[in-house]
Amino acid sequence: MGAPIVDDELWTLIEPLLPSPKPRRKKNRGRLPAELH
């Protein structure tokens, strides 16, 4: 793994502000949504 981009202290401040990930689809669960490609 490469060097961390954000240190742990900053990440603890930023993480609560990020939106939660969308739930995975039931059909084709293994395939990523098209918007992530």
C-alpha positions as CSV (number, residue, x, y, z in Angstrom):
1,M,0.0,0.0,0.0
2,G,1.2,3.5,-0.7
3,A,1.7,6.4,1.6
4,P,-1.5,7.7,3.3
5,I,-3.0,10.7,1.6
6,V,-4.8,11.9,4.7
7,D,-3.5,11.4,8.2
8,D,-5.6,9.7,10.8
9,E,-6.5,12.9,12.8
10,L,-7.8,14.6,9.7
11,W,-9.7,11.5,8.6
12,T,-11.5,11.3,12.0
13,L,-12.8,14.8,11.3
14,I,-13.8,14.2,7.7
15,E,-15.3,10.7,7.9
16,P,-18.6,11.7,9.7
17,L,-19.2,14.4,7.0
18,L,-19.1,11.9,4.1
19,P,-22.4,10.4,2.9
20,S,-23.0,6.7,3.6
21,P,-22.5,4.3,0.6
22,K,-25.6,3.4,-1.4
23,P,-26.9,-0.1,-0.6
24,R,-25.9,-2.8,-3.2
25,R,-28.5,-4.0,-5.7
26,K,-30.1,-7.4,-5.2
27,K,-29.8,-8.3,-8.8
28,N,-26.2,-8.6,-10.2
29,R,-24.9,-8.0,-6.7
30,G,-21.2,-8.6,-7.7
31,R,-21.2,-6.0,-10.5
32,L,-20.5,-2.4,-9.5
33,P,-23.1,0.3,-10.4
34,A,-22.5,2.0,-13.7
35,E,-21.7,5.4,-12.1
36,L,-18.6,3.9,-10.4
37,H,-17.0,2.8,-13.7
